[in-house]
Amino acid sequence: MLPCVNTEDDSTAAAVTLPVNVRDLLPQDLPACTWAGSDTHLRHVATGGVDYQVCEGAGTLWQLAVMPALQSCGLGTLLVRAAEQRIRDRGLRRAELAVEEDNARARALYERLGYAAYGREPDAWDEEGPDGSIRRHETMCILMCKSL
Ligand SMILES: CC(C)(COP(=O)(O)OP(=O)(O)OC[C@H]1O[C@@H](n2cnc3c(N)ncnc32)[C@H](O)[C@@H]1OP(=O)(O)O)[C@@H](O)C(=O)NCCC(=O)NCCS
């Protein structure tokens, strides 16, 4: 069972501290690597990846997602830092990412972690709806980067 976090200022509010482990994904994790909001996603606390083929000389962070009930606890920050360490471990000194223009909260997090916007680019991908139907999602993304 998940802890219930009460954010209101009353006598029932409590802080819960949990140990967190960041590990590399294994082949058996792949079915869970869908985008935020799906049933499989909700069974996993947080995921994120680094793609080394998008941009030469840089690691590109993608698919960063934290289970909704556990957002704003620092897990996104932990994942970004772990991804940056993996990029450094490869001998690279630049991290890149793209965030949808209307995702202000995620963008604020990346700015807080030292990422700077340098451009924008359209993107599109297929999304699965609750009824299993696939629809095309077209969007505009802000490109951000950080020197490591
Ligand atoms: C974007 C996302 C990955 C961030 O993950 P997160 O775990 O919520 O991020 P963090 O907790 O590290 O930091 C974000 C917030 O928590 C706050 N925070 C961080 N550590 C905290 C702590 N120990 N105690 C209280 N608040 C904390 C930050 O100030 C920030 O404030 P906000 O709630 O106003 O945004 C997550 O919101 C998410 O999965 N969103 C849906 C998918 C998505 O948009 N992915 C990004 C695609 S580019």
The ligand as a Tripos MOL2 file, in Angstrom:
@<TRIPOS>MOLECULE
LIG
   48    50     1     0     0
SMALL
NO_CHARGES

@<TRIPOS>ATOM
      1 C1          8.1050   16.1530  -14.4930 C.3       1 LIG1
      2 C2          8.2720   15.0540  -13.4330 C.3       1 LIG1
      3 C3          9.0960   13.9170  -14.0110 C.3       1 LIG1
      4 C4          9.0100   15.6530  -12.2230 C.3       1 LIG1
      5 O1          9.1810   14.6650  -11.2420 O.3       1 LIG1
      6 P1          9.0320   15.0050   -9.6640 P.3       1 LIG1
      7 O2          9.4270   13.7900   -8.9320 O.co2     1 LIG1
      8 O3          7.6860   15.5480   -9.3980 O.co2     1 LIG1
      9 O4         10.1170   16.1520   -9.5140 O.3       1 LIG1
     10 P2         10.7840   16.7040   -8.1510 P.3       1 LIG1
     11 O5          9.9690   16.3050   -6.9910 O.co2     1 LIG1
     12 O6         12.2230   16.3400   -8.1570 O.co2     1 LIG1
     13 O7         10.7230   18.2740   -8.3490 O.3       1 LIG1
     14 C5          9.5320   18.8910   -8.7580 C.3       1 LIG1
     15 C6          8.8310   19.6000   -7.6360 C.3       1 LIG1
     16 O8          9.0290   19.0470   -6.3610 O.3       1 LIG1
     17 C7          9.5880   20.0330   -5.4840 C.3       1 LIG1
     18 N1         10.4410   19.2380   -4.6050 N.ar      1 LIG1
     19 C8         11.5590   18.5930   -4.9420 C.ar      1 LIG1
     20 N2         12.0530   17.9390   -3.8670 N.ar      1 LIG1
     21 C9         11.1880   18.1560   -2.8540 C.ar      1 LIG1
     22 C10        11.1320   17.7360   -1.4920 C.ar      1 LIG1
     23 N3         12.0960   16.9730   -0.9480 N.pl3     1 LIG1
     24 N4         10.0840   18.1170   -0.7300 N.ar      1 LIG1
     25 C11         9.1170   18.8850   -1.2740 C.ar      1 LIG1
     26 N5          9.1230   19.3110   -2.5510 N.ar      1 LIG1
     27 C12        10.1340   18.9540   -3.3230 C.ar      1 LIG1
     28 C13        10.2410   21.0060   -6.3760 C.3       1 LIG1
     29 O9         10.4150   22.2880   -5.8480 O.3       1 LIG1
     30 C14         9.2510   21.0120   -7.5400 C.3       1 LIG1
     31 O10         8.1450   21.8190   -7.2380 O.3       1 LIG1
     32 P3          6.7240   21.7820   -8.0300 P.3       1 LIG1
     33 O11         5.8810   20.7550   -7.3540 O.co2     1 LIG1
     34 O12         6.1700   23.1670   -7.9060 O.co2     1 LIG1
     35 O13         7.0080   21.3920   -9.4650 O.co2     1 LIG1
     36 C15         6.8990   14.5380  -12.9530 C.3       1 LIG1
     37 O14         6.1190   15.6300  -12.5630 O.3       1 LIG1
     38 C16         6.1210   13.7590  -14.0140 C.2       1 LIG1
     39 O15         6.2750   12.5510  -14.1350 O.2       1 LIG1
     40 N6          5.2510   14.4310  -14.7670 N.am      1 LIG1
     41 C17         4.4360   13.7680  -15.8100 C.3       1 LIG1
     42 C18         5.2970   13.3140  -16.9960 C.3       1 LIG1
     43 C19         6.1360   14.4470  -17.5330 C.2       1 LIG1
     44 O16         5.6400   15.5610  -17.7230 O.2       1 LIG1
     45 N7          7.4250   14.1470  -17.7820 N.am      1 LIG1
     46 C20         8.3730   15.1180  -18.2990 C.3       1 LIG1
     47 C21         8.4690   15.0320  -19.7610 C.3       1 LIG1
     48 S1          9.6920   16.1200  -20.4270 S.3       1 LIG1
@<TRIPOS>BOND
     1     1     2 1
     2     2     3 1
     3     2     4 1
     4     2    36 1
     5     4     5 1
     6     5     6 1
     7     6     7 2
     8     6     8 1
     9     6     9 1
    10     9    10 1
    11    10    11 2
    12    10    12 1
    13    10    13 1
    14    13    14 1
    15    14    15 1
    16    15    16 1
    17    15    30 1
    18    16    17 1
    19    17    18 1
    20    17    28 1
    21    18    19 ar
    22    18    27 ar
    23    19    20 ar
    24    20    21 ar
    25    21    22 ar
    26    21    27 ar
    27    22    23 1
    28    22    24 ar
    29    24    25 ar
    30    25    26 ar
    31    26    27 ar
    32    28    29 1
    33    28    30 1
    34    30    31 1
    35    31    32 1
    36    32    33 2
    37    32    34 1
    38    32    35 1
    39    36    37 1
    40    36    38 1
    41    38    39 2
    42    38    40 1
    43    40    41 1
    44    41    42 1
    45    42    43 1
    46    43    44 2
    47    43    45 1
    48    45    46 1
    49    46    47 1
    50    47    48 1
@<TRIPOS>SUBSTRUCTURE
     1 LIG1         1 GROUP 0 **** ****
